Amino acid sequence: MTKFVPVSEDELVRARTDPRFRQRLLSQNMEILLEGLKRARKSPDAAGAGADLIREGAQLAVRLAEIIQAPPKLDPGP
């Protein structure tokens, strides 16, 4: 199980200018999110209170996948 570590400000700055780093960062976080969703589905709360969290996580995964698959945006500069 991979532990989620919040993205730092330095990583965000680098992700804005380095498309490869951005792609790797997004992919790593997608893997962590999918692992969490898999665990949540197997939990006893999955049919009850956890269902909303699973739904929200799935929506986030779809959005993250869209971002990962989109062509990188070129920074027009100042």
Backbone as JSON Lines, residues from 0, in Angstrom:
{"i":0,"aa":"M","n":[0.84,-1.18,0.0],"ca":[0.0,0.0,0.0],"c":[0.89,1.24,0.0]}
{"i":1,"aa":"T","n":[0.63,2.15,-0.91],"ca":[1.37,3.39,-1.0],"c":[0.69,4.44,-0.14]}
{"i":2,"aa":"K","n":[1.47,5.11,0.66],"ca":[0.92,6.14,1.52],"c":[0.82,7.46,0.75]}
{"i":3,"aa":"F","n":[-0.3,8.14,0.9],"ca":[-0.49,9.42,0.24],"c":[0.33,10.49,0.94]}
{"i":4,"aa":"V","n":[1.09,11.21,0.16],"ca":[1.87,12.33,0.67],"c":[1.41,13.56,-0.11]}
{"i":5,"aa":"P","n":[0.91,14.59,0.58],"ca":[0.45,15.79,-0.13],"c":[1.55,16.39,-1.01]}
{"i":6,"aa":"V","n":[1.13,16.96,-2.1],"ca":[2.05,17.6,-3.04],"c":[2.55,18.91,-2.43]}
{"i":7,"aa":"S","n":[3.85,19.13,-2.52],"ca":[4.43,20.34,-1.96],"c":[4.31,21.51,-2.94]}
{"i":8,"aa":"E","n":[4.52,22.7,-2.45],"ca":[4.5,23.89,-3.31],"c":[5.58,23.79,-4.39]}
{"i":9,"aa":"D","n":[6.75,23.31,-4.01],"ca":[7.84,23.16,-4.98],"c":[7.44,22.2,-6.1]}
{"i":10,"aa":"E","n":[6.76,21.11,-5.74],"ca":[6.32,20.15,-6.75],"c":[5.27,20.77,-7.68]}
{"i":11,"aa":"L","n":[4.38,21.57,-7.11],"ca":[3.37,22.25,-7.94],"c":[4.03,23.21,-8.92]}
{"i":12,"aa":"V","n":[5.0,23.96,-8.45],"ca":[5.71,24.9,-9.33],"c":[6.4,24.13,-10.45]}
{"i":13,"aa":"R","n":[7.08,23.05,-10.09],"ca":[7.78,22.26,-11.11],"c":[6.79,21.62,-12.09]}
{"i":14,"aa":"A","n":[5.66,21.14,-11.58],"ca":[4.66,20.49,-12.45],"c":[4.1,21.47,-13.48]}
{"i":15,"aa":"R","n":[4.08,22.74,-13.14],"ca":[3.57,23.75,-14.08],"c":[4.52,23.98,-15.25]}
{"i":16,"aa":"T","n":[5.79,23.67,-15.06],"ca":[6.77,23.96,-16.1],"c":[7.4,22.71,-16.71]}
{"i":17,"aa":"D","n":[7.23,21.56,-16.09],"ca":[7.86,20.33,-16.55],"c":[6.78,19.28,-16.85]}
{"i":18,"aa":"P","n":[6.4,19.13,-18.12],"ca":[5.31,18.21,-18.48],"c":[5.57,16.76,-18.05]}
{"i":19,"aa":"R","n":[6.8,16.29,-18.14],"ca":[7.1,14.91,-17.72],"c":[6.9,14.72,-16.24]}
{"i":20,"aa":"F","n":[7.37,15.68,-15.45],"ca":[7.2,15.61,-14.01],"c":[5.72,15.66,-13.66]}
{"i":21,"aa":"R","n":[4.98,16.53,-14.32],"ca":[3.54,16.66,-14.08],"c":[2.83,15.34,-14.36]}
{"i":22,"aa":"Q","n":[3.17,14.7,-15.46],"ca":[2.57,13.42,-15.83],"c":[2.86,12.36,-14.78]}
{"i":23,"aa":"R","n":[4.12,12.29,-14.34],"ca":[4.51,11.3,-13.34],"c":[3.79,11.56,-12.01]}
{"i":24,"aa":"L","n":[3.7,12.82,-11.62],"ca":[3.03,13.18,-10.37],"c":[1.55,12.81,-10.42]}
{"i":25,"aa":"L","n":[0.9,13.11,-11.53],"ca":[-0.51,12.77,-11.68],"c":[-0.72,11.25,-11.68]}
{"i":26,"aa":"S","n":[0.14,10.54,-12.38],"ca":[0.01,9.08,-12.45],"c":[0.21,8.43,-11.08]}
{"i":27,"aa":"Q","n":[1.18,8.92,-10.33],"ca":[1.41,8.37,-8.99],"c":[0.19,8.59,-8.1]}
{"i":28,"aa":"N","n":[-0.37,9.79,-8.19],"ca":[-1.54,10.08,-7.35],"c":[-2.76,9.3,-7.81]}
{"i":29,"aa":"M","n":[-2.87,9.01,-9.11],"ca":[-3.97,8.18,-9.61],"c":[-3.86,6.78,-9.02]}
{"i":30,"aa":"E","n":[-2.66,6.22,-8.99],"ca":[-2.46,4.89,-8.42],"c":[-2.86,4.85,-6.95]}
{"i":31,"aa":"I","n":[-2.48,5.86,-6.21],"ca":[-2.82,5.93,-4.78],"c":[-4.33,6.04,-4.62]}
{"i":32,"aa":"L","n":[-4.98,6.86,-5.43],"ca":[-6.43,7.02,-5.36],"c":[-7.14,5.71,-5.68]}
{"i":33,"aa":"L","n":[-6.7,5.01,-6.72],"ca":[-7.34,3.75,-7.09],"c":[-7.15,2.68,-6.02]}
{"i":34,"aa":"E","n":[-5.97,2.65,-5.38],"ca":[-5.76,1.73,-4.27],"c":[-6.74,2.02,-3.13]}
{"i":35,"aa":"G","n":[-6.9,3.29,-2.83],"ca":[-7.83,3.68,-1.77],"c":[-9.27,3.32,-2.09]}
{"i":36,"aa":"L","n":[-9.67,3.5,-3.35],"ca":[-11.02,3.14,-3.75],"c":[-11.24,1.63,-3.65]}
{"i":37,"aa":"K","n":[-10.23,0.87,-4.03],"ca":[-10.34,-0.59,-3.94],"c":[-10.53,-1.03,-2.49]}
{"i":38,"aa":"R","n":[-9.74,-0.44,-1.6],"ca":[-9.88,-0.76,-0.16],"c":[-11.25,-0.35,0.36]}
{"i":39,"aa":"A","n":[-11.71,0.83,-0.05],"ca":[-13.0,1.34,0.43],"c":[-14.15,0.45,-0.03]}
{"i":40,"aa":"R","n":[-14.05,-0.07,-1.25],"ca":[-15.1,-0.95,-1.78],"c":[-15.23,-2.21,-0.95]}
{"i":41,"aa":"K","n":[-14.12,-2.68,-0.4],"ca":[-14.12,-3.92,0.36],"c":[-14.51,-3.71,1.82]}
{"i":42,"aa":"S","n":[-14.62,-2.48,2.25],"ca":[-14.92,-2.2,3.66],"c":[-16.4,-2.43,3.96]}
{"i":43,"aa":"P","n":[-16.74,-2.69,5.22],"ca":[-18.13,-2.91,5.6],"c":[-19.03,-1.69,5.36]}
{"i":44,"aa":"D","n":[-18.45,-0.49,5.34],"ca":[-19.23,0.73,5.14],"c":[-19.5,1.03,3.67]}
{"i":45,"aa":"A","n":[-19.0,0.21,2.76],"ca":[-19.1,0.5,1.32],"c":[-20.55,0.65,0.87]}
{"i":46,"aa":"A","n":[-21.45,-0.1,1.47],"ca":[-22.85,-0.02,1.06],"c":[-23.58,1.11,1.77]}
{"i":47,"aa":"G","n":[-23.03,1.64,2.83],"ca":[-23.71,2.67,3.6],"c":[-23.05,4.03,3.45]}
{"i":48,"aa":"A","n":[-22.5,4.52,4.56],"ca":[-21.91,5.85,4.58],"c":[-20.72,5.97,3.65]}
{"i":49,"aa":"G","n":[-20.0,4.88,3.42],"ca":[-18.84,4.93,2.56],"c":[-19.16,5.06,1.08]}
{"i":50,"aa":"A","n":[-20.4,4.79,0.71],"ca":[-20.78,4.84,-0.71],"c":[-20.58,6.24,-1.29]}
{"i":51,"aa":"D","n":[-20.91,7.26,-0.53],"ca":[-20.72,8.63,-1.02],"c":[-19.24,8.95,-1.24]}
{"i":52,"aa":"L","n":[-18.4,8.48,-0.33],"ca":[-16.96,8.7,-0.48],"c":[-16.41,7.95,-1.69]}
{"i":53,"aa":"I","n":[-16.9,6.74,-1.91],"ca":[-16.47,5.96,-3.07],"c":[-16.9,6.66,-4.35]}
{"i":54,"aa":"R","n":[-18.11,7.16,-4.37],"ca":[-18.62,7.88,-5.54],"c":[-17.78,9.13,-5.81]}
{"i":55,"aa":"E","n":[-17.49,9.87,-4.77],"ca":[-16.67,11.08,-4.9],"c":[-15.26,10.73,-5.38]}
{"i":56,"aa":"G","n":[-14.69,9.66,-4.84],"ca":[-13.38,9.21,-5.26],"c":[-13.36,8.78,-6.71]}
{"i":57,"aa":"A","n":[-14.43,8.11,-7.15],"ca":[-14.52,7.68,-8.55],"c":[-14.6,8.89,-9.48]}
{"i":58,"aa":"Q","n":[-15.36,9.89,-9.08],"ca":[-15.46,11.11,-9.9],"c":[-14.1,11.81,-9.98]}
{"i":59,"aa":"L","n":[-13.39,11.83,-8.87],"ca":[-12.06,12.43,-8.85],"c":[-11.11,11.63,-9.75]}
{"i":60,"aa":"A","n":[-11.21,10.31,-9.72],"ca":[-10.36,9.47,-10.57],"c":[-10.62,9.73,-12.05]}
{"i":61,"aa":"V","n":[-11.89,9.9,-12.41],"ca":[-12.22,10.2,-13.8],"c":[-11.62,11.54,-14.21]}
{"i":62,"aa":"R","n":[-11.75,12.54,-13.37],"ca":[-11.21,13.86,-13.68],"c":[-9.68,13.8,-13.79]}
{"i":63,"aa":"L","n":[-9.05,13.09,-12.88],"ca":[-7.6,12.94,-12.91],"c":[-7.16,12.22,-14.19]}
{"i":64,"aa":"A","n":[-7.9,11.2,-14.59],"ca":[-7.58,10.49,-15.83],"c":[-7.69,11.42,-17.03]}
{"i":65,"aa":"E","n":[-8.7,12.28,-17.04],"ca":[-8.85,13.25,-18.14],"c":[-7.64,14.18,-18.2]}
{"i":66,"aa":"I","n":[-7.17,14.62,-17.04],"ca":[-6.02,15.51,-17.0],"c":[-4.77,14.79,-17.49]}
{"i":67,"aa":"I","n":[-4.59,13.54,-17.05],"ca":[-3.42,12.76,-17.45],"c":[-3.41,12.54,-18.96]}
{"i":68,"aa":"Q","n":[-4.57,12.27,-19.54],"ca":[-4.65,11.95,-20.96],"c":[-4.64,13.18,-21.87]}
{"i":69,"aa":"A","n":[-4.89,14.34,-21.31],"ca":[-4.91,15.56,-22.12],"c":[-3.49,15.92,-22.56]}
{"i":70,"aa":"P","n":[-3.38,16.5,-23.75],"ca":[-2.03,16.92,-24.16],"c":[-1.53,18.01,-23.24]}
{"i":71,"aa":"P","n":[-0.23,18.06,-22.99],"ca":[0.31,19.07,-22.07],"c":[0.08,20.47,-22.63]}
{"i":72,"aa":"K","n":[-0.27,21.38,-21.73],"ca":[-0.45,22.78,-22.11],"c":[0.9,23.45,-22.11]}
{"i":73,"aa":"L","n":[1.16,24.18,-23.15],"ca":[2.43,24.91,-23.22],"c":[2.29,26.23,-22.5]}
{"i":74,"aa":"D","n":[3.25,26.54,-21.68],"ca":[3.24,27.79,-20.93],"c":[3.62,28.91,-21.89]}
{"i":75,"aa":"P","n":[2.7,29.89,-22.12],"ca":[3.0,30.98,-23.06],"c":[4.06,31.94,-22.54]}
{"i":76,"aa":"G","n":[4.37,31.84,-21.25],"ca":[5.39,32.73,-20.66],"c":[4.84,34.11,-20.4]}
{"i":77,"aa":"P","n":[5.68,34.99,-19.85],"ca":[5.21,36.34,-19.48],"c":[5.0,37.24,-20.66]}
